[in-house]
C-alpha cells in the first residue's frame, strides 16, 4: 500500500523475507492483511516493527515480514455443457 516501502527482499527457494519502512502502523496492518488474504502466499508472519526510525528527514517504522509462495494451483471444477 501507499506509504510502505521495501528496502530488501531475501529469497531462499519458496521462502521470502521482506524488510522495509512504513510511515504508519495502519498501512503496515493493511499490507499484512492483504498478504494474509492472498491465496498465493502461505505462513505470513510479521517478525518485527520498530517505531521512530529517522529516514529522509521523517520518522518511519521499520518492519520485517516473511512468507512462502503457495505452489499448489486450485482447480475450479466447472460443468461442461454439450
C-alpha positions, 0 to 999 in steps of 0.5 A: 500500500501507499506509504510502505516501502521495501528496502530488501527482499531475501529469497531462499527457494519458496521462502521470502523475507521482506524488510522495509519502512512504513510511515504508519502502523495502519498501512503496515496492518493493511499490507499484512492483511492483504498478504494474509488474504492472498491465496498465493502466499502461505505462513505470513508472519510479521517478525518485527516493527520498530517505531521512530526510525529517522529516514529522509528527514521523517520518522518511519517504522521499520518492519520485517515480514516473511512468507512462502509462495503457495505452489499448489494451483486450485482447480475450479471444477466447472460443468461442461455443457454439450 
